Amino acid sequence: MNLALQPGLQRVLWISYPNFVQEFVRAAVDLLTELGLPVQLWQQAVWPPIAQLRDASTLFIISRGMDISTCPALPQNFIIHQIEQCSCGALQSATSPYSNALRKAIFVWDYSPLNVRTLAKRLSLQRVGLLEFGYHPSLENHVLPQQQHMSDILFIGTLCPRRSAILYAFQRAGLRVRVESRVFGAQKSALISGAKIVLNLHYYVNPSVLETERLALLLANRKCIVSETSSDAEVDLLYSAGVVFESSTAGLVLRCQELLAQPELRASLEHQAYQWFTQEMQLRQRWQNIDDLIGYFSKTDV
């Protein structure tokens, strides 16, 4: 599916919230630069000035999720890098400000095949395709070399009733889980570095989408990951080369117990996962439409 870029575009500005999948956005910007397309990165809490947003010669790539509804003026030419889950409230409504912005975009990139199918049907989006999270060497720069384990099991994420119930089951089993939310940058890097196992739990269900944006950073940094299965069996199968999946709370608890008791097995899984992710999940290979983007700007002065 072509991006159908408008004539006259001369530059690219990627707008992302400062802590919003910041590692991946920087990796994507690095990749585009390596491929000959210099991209400016706007990673601030405030939006660019309205005059800049109205520049018709700029292609804007926007990774700010539902926060896009606060944009003072939607640009004339913009792509939305969509990383919300299709079960979230703003995407359940076909008339929400975020859904309306998705329709106005010249293209929507989404990380999940399930999201792509759901949004195409629910919002009648014609210009939507995959921008999967994949490996780029710069992802390895965000987690510190492991010095010592500070936690057995780490979970990073906003708590909700279902997540809390699962974590309580770990507590009842005598397992120590460190729970953190809203941690970014060096603080998050230190937490990940010091964990023996990183636990991935879904916030939304029916359907649940695998949080591959979280997994990419962990896989690139040789972490042992235990995750709930998602509603997309095909994606789970793909990621099973690097992630240990369980479909029940009891299974999650048992698997973590086994891995904590077998450090050699953890190390083997970490190595296997890293080899798979770095060799089979290169961002350059997983990014649909990137050739359209590079091809357009290779014919213009950027």
N, C-alpha and C positions, 0 to 999 in steps of 0.2 A: 504494500500500500504506500503510495507516494505521499510525501509531506505537502506537496502542492504549495511551495513557498511563493510568495508574491514577488514580482520584479521590483528591483530598487533597494532590496535589503543590503546593507553594507557592514553591519556589525551584529554581534551577539552579546546579550547581557543576561547572565543566569542569576535570578533572584531567589535567594533561599533564606529562611529564618536562621539566625545564628547557630542554633543547636538542633536544627531540623535535619536529620540524616546528613549531618555535616560531613562525615567521612566519605560517604558515597558521592555527594555533590562535588567535593574537591577531587575525588578520583576521576569522575566524569569530565570535569573541566581539564584536569591534567591530560586525560586521553585525547580530548579534542585538540588541545594545544600540540600534543605530540604528532597528531595527524595533520597539522598545518592550519588549524582554525583557532586563532587566539580568541579566547573568550574572557570577557570581564566578569568577575564574580562580585555580586552585591549580597553580602551576608550580614545584614544588619537588622535590628528589630524594627526600624522604620522603613517605609517604602521609599523608593526614589522620588524625587520631586515630580510633580505633575508634568512639567514641561518635558522632562526626560521620558516619562512614560508615554507621552504623546508623539514621540519621535518616530515617524513612519519608516525611517530607514534602519531601525533597530529591530531585530528579532529577539523577543524576550522569552526565556525559558523560566517558568515559575514553579518553584518547589516550596509552596507555603501552605499546602493543604487547605482546610476549611477557612483558614485565616485570609484567604484571597478575597473573602467578602468585605474585608476592611480596606481593600485597595482603593485609593482615592479616584483613580481613573484607569479602567482596563485599557491596556495598550491596543493599538490597531493590529499588530502582528504578534501573537503570542502562542506558545506551546505550554500546556500544563503538564508538569511531571506529577502525576496523580499517585499519592501513596497512602490515601485513606482506605480503610476496608469497606467493602460494599455493604456491610451490615450496619455501618455507623449511621446515625440519625440524618445527617445532612445529605447522604446519598440515598436514603430511603424515600426522600421526598423529591419528586421530579421537578418541583417548583422552588426548591431552596435556592438561596443566592449562589451557593457553590455549584449546584447542578446547572444553573443558568450560565455560570462562567465556563463550565466544561463545554457547553454547547457552542459558546462563542469562540472558543479556541480554534486555531487553524489545525491543531492536532492535539491529541491527548496521549501521553505516554503513561502506561501503568505497569507495575512490576509483577502483577498476578494474572495468569490466564483466566482464572475464575472471575476476577474483577472485570477484565476486558469483556468477557462474554456477558456478564451481568449488566454492565454499564451500556453496552451496545443495545441490549434489549430494553432495559428500563428507561434509558434516556434517549433512545433512538440515535445514538452517536454513530456516525459513519466514519469519522476520522479518529480511530482509536487503535493503538497497537502496543506491543510489549517493549518496555525498557526494563529488562530484568536486572537485578542486582548481581554483579559478577565480580571477578577478581581483577584488581589492578595493583601493581606493586606498592603504590602509595598507601593502600589500606594497611600495610604492615607497619607503617610508621606511627600508628595511633595507639598501640598497646606496648607497654614497657616490657623489657626482658624480665622473665620471671625470676625473682630472687628467692622468695619463700611463699608458701601457701598461707594466706591469712584467713581463708574460709573454705569449708568443705564444698558447699553448694551456694551459688549466687543466683539470685533472681533480681533483675532490674526491670521495673515497670510499674505502672499505676495499678493500685489494688482495686479490685471489684469483688463482689460476693463470691463468684465462682473461683477466682484466683485465690482468695483468702481461704476458701474451703479446702482447696488442694494443698495449700501451704500448711494448713492446720493438720492435715493427714501426715505430712512429713514430720511435724513436731511430735505428733502422737507416736510415731515410729522411732523417736529418739534421734532424728537427723537434724543437724544444725544448718539452717538455711539463712543466709544473710539477704535481707530484702531491702532494696534501695529504689528510689524513684527520683526523677528529675536530677540526675547526675550526668555531667557532660565533661568533655575535654579530658584533662589530666586526671581528674577524680575518677571518671568512669574507667579510664585506661588502667589506673592502679587497681581498681576493684576487679576488673576482668583478669588482669595479670595474676592476682593473688588467689584466684578461685581454682579449685580442683575440677569442678563441674559447673557449667552454666546451664540453668534451667530455663526453658522457653514455654510459656503458658499463654493461651489465647485470652484476649479480653472479650472479643465478640465471638458468638457462635451462631450457627444456623443462617448463613454458612460461616465457617471459620476459615480464614486465609492464613497460610503459612507466613510468618513474619520474616521473610527472607532478607529484609534490610538489616535486621538484627544479626541474622546468621552470617551474613557476608563478612562482617568485621571479625566475628569470632573464628570463622573458618580460616580467614587469611592470617590469623595469629595463633593457629594451632591449639585451639581450645576444645575440650571435650564437652559436647552439647547433648543434652537430653531434652526432648521436645514432645509435646502432645502431637498426635496426628491431626491433620486438617481435613477440610471438606474436599480438597483437591488431591485425589489419590495419585494422579500423575506427577504432580509436583513433589509430593511426599516420596514417591519412588525415586525420582531424580535425586533428591537431597539425602536419601537413605545411604548414599555412598559416603556421606560426611557427618550425618546426624543420627543419633540413636532415638528412634520413635517408639512411643507407647500410646495405646489408645485408652487406657484407664488410669485412674489415680493410683490404684494398687500397683499397676505395672510401672508407673513412674517411680514410685517409692522403692520397689524391689530392684529396679535397674540401677538406681543411684546407689543403693546399698552394695550391690555387686561391684560397681565401678570404684567406689570408695575403698573397698577391700582388696582391689587388684590394681595397684598403680601401674604395673607393667601393661595390663590390658588398656588402661586409659592412655598411656603413652603410645601404644600401637594404634589406637583409634585416632588419636590426634595426628599422628604422622600420616595415616591413611587418608584422613579427611583433608589435610593440607595438600597432599599430592593430587587428590582428585580435584579440589577446588582450583588450584593454580594451573592445572593442565587442561581441565575440561570445561571450566566455567569462566574463561577469560571474558572480560567485559566487552572487548572488541568483537568477539564472536557472538555474544548474546544480545547485542544492541541492534534491533531492527531499525531501519531507516537512517542509520548513521551515514551510509554511503550517499543518500539523497542530500543530507545536510552538508557533508564535506564537498560533494560534487557541485552544489550550488555556489558555495562561497569560494571554491577554487577558481571560479570564473569571474569573481569580482574582487575588488580591492577591499580587504578587511582592515 
